[in-house]
Amino acid sequence: MASVRGFSLKHISKIIVSFCTFNSNASSVRELLRRVSSDSMKESNPKCIVETRVVNDESAPTVQVKFVNGEEMRLNGSEHHVLDMMKIIKAKSDTMT
């Protein structure tokens, strides 16, 4: 399994993953959800809230990230592979160190 070196939840206060179970494009956000919900990720920031929203409206899968400094980012899972989303989130997090 490939990963993004140095990715952590250190600078993230909340992640909201939203997807429709009937949308075939939801695999990337479901995989991101699996990764950020892992024990090793939770250890990087135990205060980070990971929320899942399962919808049935065939909307695009999304990931909303809230950073500890109050900034927010929204990613469309239909447009990004899981590794791309992790790289984008990490790049933003790296600006906060």
N, C-alpha and C positions, 0 to 999 in steps of 0.2 A: 504494500500500500504506500503510495507516494504521499509526501506531506510537505509542508512549508516550514523550513528550518526557522526556529525562533518564534513561531506563532504561539501566542498565549492570550489569555483573557485579562491580563494585567491592567490594561487601560480601558476596559469595557465594563460598563455597569449593567447593561441589559442587551440581550439578543432576542428578537422576536422572529420566529420562522413561521411563515404562513404558506400553506399549500392546499390544493384541492387533490383529494385522493384519486380523482378520475383524470387528472392532467398528467400526460406522459412526460412532460418536461419538468416534473417535480423531483426527479432523481438527484440533481445536484444539491438542492436545498435540504433534502432528506439526509443526504450523506454529510452535509455540513452540520446538520442537527446532531447526527450520530457522533461526529467528531468533537463538537464543543460540549457535548453531554458526557464525554468520557471522564473517568475519575482523574486522569492525569491533567486534563484541561481544567476541571473544577478546582484542582489543587493550586493552579496558577492564580486564581482569584475566587475564593469561596463566596464572596459577596455578589458575584455576577449572577444575574437572573437570566435563565434560559427559558423562554416561553414558546409554546407550540400552539399555533392556531390552525386547526383543520377546518377548511371551508368546503362547501359543495356547490360553488357557483362557477366553477371552471375558470376562475381568475388565474392570472400568472403567479407562479410561485415567487415569493419575495423573502428577503432577509433584511430586517431593520436592525441597525446596530446603534446603540446609544453609548457614547464614550463618557468617561468620568468627568471630562471637562464640559459636558453639556452638549457637545456637537453630536449630530446624528447623520447616519448614512443609510441609504436604502438601495438594495441591489435586486435586480430582476434575475431570478434563477433560470429563466428561459434563455437568457443571453450569456450566461457565464457558467463555466465548468467549476466544480467545487474548488479546485486548486487556484483558479483565477480569483474567485471570491475571497479565498483565504489570503492571497497575495495583496489584494486591494485593501482588505481590512488591516493586515499587518503593516502595510505602507503608511496608512493613516495613524495607526498606533505608534509607529516608530517616530512620528513627528512630535509625539507627546513626551518623549524621554529627555 
